[in-house]
Amino acid sequence: MATSKTSSTAKKIIIMLLVTFGLLIVYRLGAFVTLPFINPDIIFKSTTDLNFGFLDVFSGGALSNFSILCLGISPYITASIVIQLLQMDIVPRFKELAEEGEEGRKKLNQYTRYIALGLAFVQSLTLVIGININYNGAYFLADLDFVSSYPALLYIYLAIVATAGTAFCLWLAELITAHGLGNGSSILIVAGILATFPQMFSDLIKQLITTEATRNIWVFVAVVVILILIIVFIVFMEGAERKIPIQYANRPAAASFQGKSDSHIPIKLNSASVIPVIFASTLLSLPTTIISLTGMSTSKGTAGYWLMQIFSTTSSNTVDGVTNVSINAIGLAVYIILIVIFSFFYSFLQLNPEQMADNLQKQNAYVPGVRPGEETTGYISRVLFKITVLGATYLSIVAILPIVMTVIFNLPSSAQIGGTSLIIVVGVAIETWKQLKQTKQEKQYRGFIE
């Protein structure tokens, strides 16, 4: 009987994995299907210099390929953060829905999708108008009358197609969440990031091993070892937590109840997860993307130059065929500040001390040595503040370490995404593994009851 149930659990997990991988293959294939009327020769030969930064990493290169899935689910991420902000007494209706349980969450998710599709249309419309005006139509097939005769219709049509691509990505994410393994949105983001890793290692090998002028095998080994150490560090920090002990007023501390008296509230060191890094990277990418689309001059003293100094963590110049990378102190400081701000904001949004204290009081529970009510709220707030300081510091270190490595070792620009990407990949991998363990445990409990 036990063997039969174990076999059933294994089959279910295998099916979930196959569904997930199958849908990811569909997603990755869509990244290479270009938008209508786009000239593929211009894109894949890289004859122009467009820099989309981390937005392109989110989509696994689909944005730079001008794929039908060019925006991926990035509009959904932005919309999710907007909805969470509106729940903080800004829109009472959203706050009510957040407190209505599962049905309320479904309605909020529906609103999030609507906002995501609206953002996708605006972003894609801005994208196609920008590349057509500022690159003199180089990205479009010039021999088609429709392109030159009806530019407004062309913009709207391409924006609708790109928005449909985002809707398709959201559908794939829902299928993965419902029938696959892990959170669908997170899995799609990880798939896009992992798709850029081969190019990153290819650039590293080309520069540090195969190219005679820049060959340095020891630097290549050092970079690989540091990346492995970063992964180990991330795994350790993502699993770290602070346990707040609690006791129940209606449970005597007798020997027979000793196990019950060990209850606690676990607070993760990085309770904000990867959201601060994602949002900070996205905000920094927007101005640099606009500069790239508008063809704005980045010469010293111009507006474009100062925007790059503020919103770009590094700058590069090429002399005699050799590219030198340097750190923009202002941009790096802005990046760290954004990570810290979003870490505190999202941690206190996810773990509301006042709500936690209220829930403890309703359950006749209390923190030993702390009075219920306001004192408990203050105690949890202080603990959460101290933990978030450590968590924000950890996120900042991991996010900027590859940037510093790029400058020290003069690595290719593709290696700059390592820290941010590794935080996301490792974080999602840990959450997916926890879900896998829960799936196995649920099956075991169900079998025991039956």
RAGI-V615293 format. One line per field, one symbol per residue. phi: phi as a letter, one per 30 degrees, with the letter a starting at -180 (. if undefined). psi: psi as a letter, one per 30 degrees, with the letter a starting at -180 (. if undefined). burial: b if it has 24 or more other ideal C-beta (glycine too) atoms within 12 Angstrom, else e. Layout:
phi->???
psi->???
burial->???
This chain:
phi->.ddddddddddddddddddddddddddddddccdddiddddddddhdbccbchddddeciiddddhddcdchceddddddddddddddidceddddddccidddddddddddddddddddddddddddddddddbhiddcdddcdddddbddddedddddddddddddddddddddddbccjdedddddddddddddedddddddddcbddddcdaddddddddddddddddddedddddacccdbbcdccdddddcddddcdacdbdecddhceeddddddddddddddddddiddcdejdddddddddccdbbbbcbhiccccbddedddddedddddddddddddddcdedddddddddchcadeibddjdddedddddddddddeddddddddddcedddddddchdddddddededdedddeddddddddddddddddddddddd
psi->eeeeeeeeeeeeeeeeeeeeeeeeeeeeeffgjllkgkjfeeeffhfljkjfbfeeeeghffeffhlfhefbgeeeeeeeeeeeeffigejeeeeeefggbeeeeeeeeeeeeeeeeeeeeeeeeeeeeefeefghgffljfgkeeefeieeeeeeeeeeeeeeeeeeeeeeeeeeeefaklkeeeeeeeeeefffeeeeeeeeeeefefkeegkjeeeeeeeeeeeeeeeeeeeeeffklkkjkllkfgjkhlefgeeffglljkjkeiffbfeeeeeeeeeefeeeeeeeefgkkglkfleeeeeeeegkfllkkkkhfkkkklkjeeeeeeeeeeeeefeeeeefeeijeeeeeeeeefghllkkgkklbeeeeeeeeeeeeeeeeeeeeeeeeeefeeeeeeeeghllfffffeeeeeeeeeeeeeeeeeeeeeeeeeeeeeeee.
burial->eeeeeeeebeeebeebeebbeebbebbbebbbbbbbbbbeebbeeeeeebbbbbbbbbbbbbbbbbbbbbbbbbbbbbbbbbbbebbeeeeeebeebbeeeeeeeeebbebbbebbbebbbbbbbbbbbbbbebbebbbbeeeeeebeeeeeebbebbbebbbbbbbbbbbbbbbbbeebbbbbbbbbbbbbbbbbbebbeebbbebbeeeeebeeeebbeebbebbeebbebbeebbeeebebebbbeeeeeeeeeeeeeebebebbbbbbbbbbbbbbbbbbbbbbbbbbbbeeebeeeeebeebbbbbbbbbbeeeeeeeebebbeebbebbbebbbbbbbbbbbbbbbbeebbeebbeeebbbeebebeeebbebbbebbeebbebbbebbbbbbbbbbbbbbebbbbbbbbbbbbbbbbbbbbbbbbeebbeebeeebeeeeeee
